[in-house]
Amino acid sequence: MILTLCTACAAPLPDEPMQCAECATRYCSERCERYDRRRGGHGRICGAIASGGGAEQYHADKKYAEAVDVAVEECAEDAEGQTCYICTEALHAETKEGLVRGCACR
């Protein structure tokens, strides 16, 4: 995921955009960089972006985590009240585990 818009104002980035010195988040101008650091909240997450591999990777990971949360929630709603015969058939007497240890339905 390559970010092509200014983080602060969503304007298209110029050929050589301004960058945060710590995390390399890109801005269309120095004014937008200052605005985002002071009022946009960049100062709070700059370290996380830098340690997360830069702005593109940080935002891709964030979107991935959001998508996983939605998928897990929808799967739980779809499977509510159903019986999984893979993991509940022939339960072990002591461990109460089924045929497959760690079945995805749980």
Helices and strands as residue ranges (DSSP letters): E 18-19, E 26-27, H 30-38, H 42-51, H 55-79, H 85-88
